[in-house]
């Protein structure tokens, strides 16, 4: 872990409570930030191979007046995995069903805003397609088109090969490959765009600490398969009117042109493109993203359009 602990002071001033709830067959760990009781303002869903820690920079910049909940996705962090049979049968639907049940379990109502980052954007969108009762949505670094067609599709294909090899190896060797620190560092270095050496070091520390926190090898492989077989564009027609999209100029997974096409497909959406950052908006530009999120929660966002 880097000795530069970004956002720690801001986050430390916000009351935080860790909880566990059983969602279907999945023991789910989640964290409550801000008021412990009352309406839940925002639920955030993290991306592939992350856990709740990755979205805490948003919490730090949003402050402690809002009640925010962040679960660990099934199979990641401190949450249990979705049973294999359910994942094989349902793919992305398994995660969408889990999210809908989780929201019910913690008492989120129709006014709770649902935010998804990266793979979380696919999970959230699929859940809306299945009929979430919530009517407000934010997607950060949304996977707006199939990752294999992104600006660095070749890297995605290498990742497919990496996960296929991990699946083919005996369990112990497959686990070692998935947790290999050198490979994690390559992934981190590729995604990070900041020239700030201290910030890059901190980002690498975050990935070293949390990128290999998963329940089983299969839970990683199932989530990866879902992430490359689906994208948000499939579910665009089911997203709430006025959805906020926060994209990045240098995103290696989805090009800005695809983000604009997604915005056009979502009724009265607003697209905010953050310049000079890539797929790690939550680490490299949390202040800018939090400002857009805060404005959305306050109902001050413009109707439609794009800003940079």
N, C-alpha and C positions, 0 to 999 in steps of 0.2 A: 504494500500500500504506500502510496506517495506520502511524503511528510507534509504536503500541501493539501489540507483538508477543505476543499471548496464547499461553501454553503453550510458548513457545520454550525457556525454561530447562529445563523438564521433558523436552521432546522431545529437546533437545540432549544430555541425559545418557544417552539410549538408543542403543546401537549400531544403525546403519542402513546397509543395503547395497542398492544398486540393481542390478537384474538384468534381462535380457531372455531370453525363451524363445519359440520359435515354437510356436503353438498352432493346429494345422491350417494354414490359410493366413494366420493373423493374427500378425504380430510383436507380442508382448505384453510391455509394460514392467511390472515389479512390484518392490515394495520389501519387504525383510525387516527387521523390527524385533526387537531383542533377540538371543537366541542365533542364530548363523548356521547351526548344524547341530542335528540332533535332531528330535523330533516337532514338528509345527506345531500350536500350540494353537488358533489362530484365523485364519481368512481373512475379510477384510472386502471387500464389494462396494459401491462408491459409487453415487450417484444420477445422474440425467440431467444432462448438461452439466457434471458435476463431474469430478474426477480423485482420485487417492489423497490429495492434500493435505487434502481435506475431512474425512477420517476420522482424520487425525493427532491432533486433540484427544482422541479416545478413547484412542489409543495413549499419549499423554502422561500420562493419568490412570491407565492400567492398569499403567504402569511397565515396566521392562526385563527382568523375570524370565520373561515369557512370550514364546514365539516367535510373531510375528504377521506375516502376509503380506497386502499390499494391492496388487492389480493395478489398472492403468488399464483401464477397460472398452474393448472394441474401438471404435475411432473417436474416442476421447477421450484427452486427455493425450498421452503419448508412445507409445501403442499404435496399431497400424495398424487399418484398417477391415476389417470383414467384407466379402467380395466381394459386390457388389450382387445378383448372381443368388441367392446363398444367403439374403440378407435378404428379398428379395422372395418367395422360395419358402417360407421357414420362419418369418418374423416373430420372435416371442419365442423360438421354438425355436432359432434361430440363436445367440442369446445364451446359452441354457441349455446347448446343446451345447458352446459355447466354454468355459463355466465348468467343466463336467465334465472336459473335456480339460485345462484349465489345472490343476485340482486334481491330476489324475494326473501332469501334467508336473513339478510342484514337489514331489511326494511326499507330499501330504496323505493321511492314512489315515482309517479309519472313525471315529476318536476326535477328529478335527479338527472344531471348531465352525465353522459357516458363518454369517456375519452379512451381511444385506443392508439397505441404507438406501434408502428411497424407491423409485426405479425399480429399484435393486438388490434390493429386497425381491421384486419381480415376477420378476426374473431368477433369484434364488435359489429361489423357490417353484416356478417352472417347471422348474428343474433337478432339484429333488426329485421332481417329477411324472414326470420321465424316468428316475428310478431312481438318484439319487446314493447312493453307499455310505455316506456320512457319516450319523450318527444324532443330531446335535445342531444346533439352529438358533436364531438370534436375528434378529428383524426389528425395525428401528428406523424409526419413521414409516412403517409399512407402508401401501401403497396397498391398503386393505382393501375398497374398492368403486370402481367406475368413477369416474375423476376428474371426468367431466362432471356427476356427481350430487353432488359435494362441496359444502361450505358456500359456496364461491365458484365454483360451476360456470360462471358467466358469465365469470370470468377465464380459466378453462380454454378456453372457447369462443373468447375473444379470442386466446388462445395458438394454438389450432388455426388461426384465420384468419392470424395472424402467420407461422406456419410454412408455410401454403399459399401465401401471397404470396412468401415467401422461395424456395419451390420454383419458382414460376412466373416469377420474374425471371431475366434472364440471370445466368450464374454469378457474375460479378464483383459485380453489384448485390445478388444474393442473399446472398453472403458478407458484404457490407458491412452489410446489414440484420441478419443474424444476430449480427454482432459489435458492433452499435451500442451504445455505452456508455450512452447515455441510457435505452435500453430495458432493458439489463442492470440499471441502477440502479433502475428502476421495479420490476422483478422482485424485486430484493434488498430494497427498502424494503417491499414488500408482504409478503414472507415473514418478515422480522425483526419480532419482537414486543417485544424488550427496550427499556425506556426509557433504558437506559444509553447515553449518547451516544458514549462512547469505544468500547464494544463494538459498537454499530451501525456506527461508522466502520470498525472492523476487519473486520466482516462484509462491508461494501461493498468493502473493499480485497481481501478474499479472492475475491469474485465478479468484481471487475475483473480480477484476476490470472489466474483459472483457469476462469471460466465460458465463455470463448470459445476454449478450447484444444481444438480438435477437428480431425480429419484432413481431412474433406471436408464440403461442404454436405450431401451425401446421407447421410453417417453420422449427422448430427444429425437429419435428417428421418426416417430409418428408426427411430432410437431413439425419437423422439417418437411416431411412429405406434404402435410397440409399447407405449409407456407409456400411451396413451389407449385402446388396443383391448383391454388386458388388465388384470387386477388380481389380488391375492393370493387373493381368495375363490374364484377358479376352481380353485385348486390346494390349498385348505385341507385336503382329505382326504389329501393326499400328504405333508403336513408331518410331521416327526417328533413323536412323543408328547413332551409336556413343552416344546414350543417356547416361548421367551420373546419376548413382544411388548412393545416399548417405544413407547408412543404419547404424544401431546402434547394437552393440553387445548384449545389454540387452533389446531390444525392446519387450515389453509385447504383442504387437499386431501381429507382423510378425517375425517369427524366422529367424535367419541368413541363414539357409538352404533354406528357401523359397525365400529369397532375391537373393541367388546365382542361384536358379532355374530361377528366373525372368531375371537375368542378362544373363543367357544362352539363354533365349528365345528372347532377343532383340539383333538385329544384331550389332556386334562390340561395345557393351556397355562397360562401365567401372563401376565397383562396388568399392566404398570406404566404408569400415566398420569402424566406429569410436568406439574405445573400451571404456568400462566402462560407457556408457551412454545408455539411453533407448529411449522412443518415443518423448522426448523433446530435440532433438538435437538443435533446434533453441534457446533454453534457456540455455542448459548445455554445448554445444560445438559449439557455433556460430563461433568462430575464426577458428576452424579446418574445419568446413563446408564451411565457406566463402573462405578459402584458396583453397579448391577444386573447388568451384564455380568460383573464380577469374581465376584459371588456365584454366578452361573450356572455359570461356568467351574469354580468350586470345588465345585460340586455342593451348595450350601447353600440353593438356592432352594426355596420352598415348593411343594408339589404342587398346582397349580391356584390359582384365586382371582385377586383384583385388589388392587393397592395403589396409593396415591396419595401 
